[in-house]
Amino acid sequence: MKDVSGPISSSLFREGSVPVNDFLDKLRSLKNLSPNTVIAYRTDLIQFFSFLQQHFGLADLTGFDPGRVASVDVRLFMAALIERGVQQRSIARKLASVKSFYRYLLESGHIKSSLFSSLANPKYPKRVPGFLTEQQTEQLFDKLLPGSEHSFRKPEKNDLDESFIRERDRSILELLYCSGLRISELIGLTTDCLDLEGGYVKLTGKGRKQRIVPVGQSAVDALKKYFEVRRNFFRMKKSGDKPEPNYVFITKSGVKLYPVLVQRLTNKYLASVTDQKKKNPHLLRHTFATHLLNSGADLSSVSEMLGHSNLSTTEIYTHVTFERLKEVYLKAHPKA
């Protein structure tokens, strides 16, 4: 079986090769995709054409006609991925990247026909997202978070540092749960995108799609307290004339948060209320969506607040609401 992860000839992106760079440039300019998404496309295409280069026994891809690829070649590529232990979901994503590239080749006249036009993506089971129950959420915010009566946080050596971390961590968790932010949105959030008086936050999500999401009162209160503590912290720790950082959430050094730190703090607090395998910021995003739907919010509104491109992405949460509706039905309906 061919190795789909091996090194690829540098000719892949040279003139006279398959026009991958042109496609990626189009994604950046016209599709307005995030840099990470474009990198993912590039990685998937490198894997695909690296496989083809080895599969066809080519020294390089100069002059290679991408239209010669047949369905059996695609199946062999998928088999190679399966042999490497790549998950079905990842395989489906890689094929979607290749299909998008071949659609570009067809529309730009590089090929006359494409087998990918009629090739369906492999089906894979949808994973039910983990979430906190309402009781677990109440336990997290009312008992275990810093500042509560039952907080497990040990006092810091420096009270000023301890106060800053305490209020920052609480406001992070409050905002993740109250507004359903992605970790990238939380880390990149700037003060000019947050309106505490109006009770909303402006977010730029995947594909640089912008949306406005309400911020609950508990999160507003936590953020106001955090900003007050942060002002005092940097007034005493830094020179008085140094401007505050523009990012909402920062480290004690005044720099933008990084993903590992946020992952670490969410895991720390969530570990005490749930045995879910993944105790990351996305768990609170899932909880945000699930609790809204369980309380009667319509799917379209929740999808908009989550920043999903289509309703089908949000529908994965409806399994929870159905169970809740079934429970209500069995209790309330006389013929249940």
N, C-alpha and C positions, 0 to 999 in steps of 0.2 A: 504493500500500500504506500502511496506517495506521501511524503512528509509535507503537510501544508503549513508548517511553521518555519521551514528552513529559510536561509538567506535568499534574496531575490536579486537578479541582475539589476544594476543601476539603469539599464536601458528602459526599464518600465516607464519612467517618467520623462524620457528623452523624446525629442521630436522624431517622428517616424514610428513611434510606439503607440500603444493604445492611449487615447487622449484623456487620461485620468486627471491630469492637472487642470485641464479646461473644465471638466465636470465639477471638480472641487471649487474652482473659482466661481462657477455659476451658483453653487450652493451658498457660498459666502455672500455673494452680491445680491442675488435675486431671491433666494429662499430665506435669507436673513437668519441662518442657523448659527447656533453658538459654536465657538471654537472647538469645544469638546465633542460636539456632534459631528463636525467636519472631520476631526481626527478619527472618530469611530468609523466613518465611511471609508476613509483612506486605509485604515488598518484592515477592514474587511476586504477591500479590493486588492490590497497587496497579497492577502492570503489566497484569494481566488486566482489571481493571475500568476502567482508563484506556483500554485498547484498546476495550472495549465502549462506553464513553462516546462515543468518537470514531466508532466503527463504526456506532452507531445514531443518531448526530447529536444527542446529548442535551446540553442546557446544563449539567445536573448529574444526579446519580443519585438525587435525592429521589423516592421513590415507585417506583423502578425494581424490577421483578419479576425476580429472578435466575432464576426458573423459565422465562423466555421464551428463554433461551439454547439454541440448537440446535447440532447437531454441526457444521454448516457454519461457524458462528461460531467454534467451537473450532479447526477446521482453518485458518481464516483467521488466527487468533491465532498458531498454530504457524508458518504461512507467513511472517507478519511477523517472527517471531523468527529463522527461518532466513535471511530476507533480510538481517537485521542481522548475520548471522554468528554467532549464538548456537549453541554446541555442542549436540549431541544429548543429552548427559548433563544439561546445564543445562535444556534444554527438558523432559526427562522429570521433573526435580525440580520445575519450575514447575507442570506438570500435576498432579503428585502433591499439591502444596500446594492447588491449586484443587479437586481431588477431595476432599481432606480437609474443605475448607470446605463443599462441597456436601453431604457426608455429614452435617456438623453441621446444615446448613439442613434436611435431610430429617428427621433425628432430632428436631429442635426444633420441627418443624411449620411452618417458614417456607415450605416448598415441599411439594407433594404427590408429586412424582416428580423423578428426576434422570437425565439422560442419562449422567452420569458413572458411574453404577452399573455400566453395561455397557461403558464406554469403557476400552480397554486402553491402557496407557502405551506410547509408541514404544520399539522395541527399539534398543539401541545396543551396539556392541562393547565388551566388558569389557577394560579396559586391564590388561595384565600389569604388576604393580608391579615397579619396579626394586629390586635388592638387591645386597649385596656378597657375593662368594664367600668361602668360609672362608679362602682364602689372602689375600684383600684385607683381611679382618677382622684376621687375624693380623698383617699388615703394619702396619695402622693402630695397633693397641694395643701391639705389641711393638717397633716401630721408629720410628714417626713422631710419636707423642704426646709432649707435653712430659715431660721427666724420663727419657726413654729415651736410650740411647747415641747413637742416630742422629737425635735430635730436631732439627728445622729451626728451632725457635723461637730468635730472636735474644735475647740477654740484655737485660732491661729496665734502664733507668737506675737504678731502685730495686729492689734485690733482694727487699725485702719485698713490693712490688707484684707482681713477677714470680712469686714463690712462690705468692701467693694465686691469681693468674690461672691458673697452671700446674695447681695441684691442683683448682681449680674446673672447668676445662675438661675435665680427664681424668675426673673423677667424673661430669660431665654426659654425656659420650659413653659411659662405662661403663654408666650407668644406662639410657640410651636403648636400648642394645643388649641389656643383660642382662634388662630388664623390659618393653621394648616400649612405653614411655610415649608419649603424644601430646605435642606441644609445649605445649599449654595445661595438661596435667597436670603436666609438668615445672616450668613457670613458677609454677604455683599450689601446688606441693608445700610443705607445712609440716613442721616438725621433729616434731610430734606424730603425724604419719602415717607416719613412718619408724622401723622397728624393726630396727636393725642387729644386735642380738644374736639376735633371732628370725629374721632374714634375710628380711624381707618389707616391702612397702610397701602402704599403704591409699590407693586412688585414687578420685577422683570424676570420672567421664568424661561422655560425652554423655548428655543426658537426666538428669543428676545421678545416674546409676547408679553405685553403689559396688562396688568389687571389691578383692580382696587378691591381690597378685602376688608371687611369690618374687623375691628379689634375689640374684644370683650372688655368689660369694665375692670375685671380683675387683672387683666394684662395691662390695661391703661394705668391702674394704680401702681402695679409693680414697676412699670417702666418709669413713671414719674419719680418714684422713690429711688430707683437705680440712677437716674440722671442727677438727682440731688446729691447722692452719695458720690457719684463719679466726679462731679464738679469739685466737691470738697477734697476728694482723694487727690486729684491732680493739682489742686491749688496748694496743697500741703506738700505733695511729693515732687512737683515740678516747679519750674520758675513761673511766677505769676503772670508773665506776659506771653507765655507760650500758648498758641491756639490749641483748642481741643481737637482731637481727631474727628474726622467727619463720619466715620463708621459708628453705628449704634453700639455694636458689641466689640469690645477690645480687651486686650490683655492688660495686666498691671503695668506693662511697659508702654502702653498706649498705642500698640499696633493692632492691626486687624486680626480677628480670630482665625484660626486654621482648623480644617475639618477634624483632625485627630483630637483636638482639645474638646470640641463639641461632642464628638462621639464618646469620648471618655466621661464627660460629665453626665450625659444622658444615661449611659450605661450604669453609672454609679447610683443615681437616684432611682432608676426604673428597676434595678435588680432587687430592690426591697419590696416591690409591689407586684411583680409578675415573674413567671418562669418562662416567658417567651424567649425563644432562642436569640432573636435579634432585638436587643434593647437599644435601638438607635433613634435618632431624631425622626426617622420616617415612621416609627411606631406611633408617635404622637400625631403625625399627619394622618395616618390611617384612623386613629382614634377620633380626631376632629371630624373626619368625613362620616364615620360610622355613627357617632353620637348625633350628628345633624340629621342624618337619614332616619335614625331610630325615633327622633323627636318630630318627624313629619315634614322635614325640608324636602323640596322637590329635587329630583335628580339633576335637572338642568342648572339650578342655582348652585348646587354643590359642585358640579363639574366646572362652572365658571370660577368659583372661589378657589378651586384646586389648580386652575390653569390648564385643564386638560383640553386637548384639541378637539376631541369628540366625546360623545356620551358613552360610547362603548368602553372607553377606558375607565369611566367612573362606575359602570355597571357591576364591576367586580365586588363593590361594597353592598350590593342589594341582597346578597345571600343573608346578611345579618338582619336587614330590615324585614325580610320575608319571615325569618324565624321569630322575630319580635311580633310581627303581625299575626302569625299563626298562634302564638301564645295568647295574644289579646283575643283573637277569634274564639279559641277554645274556652276561654274564661267567660266571654261575654255573650256568645251566640246561644240562644235557647236550644237549638238543634245540633249543636256542635258535638 
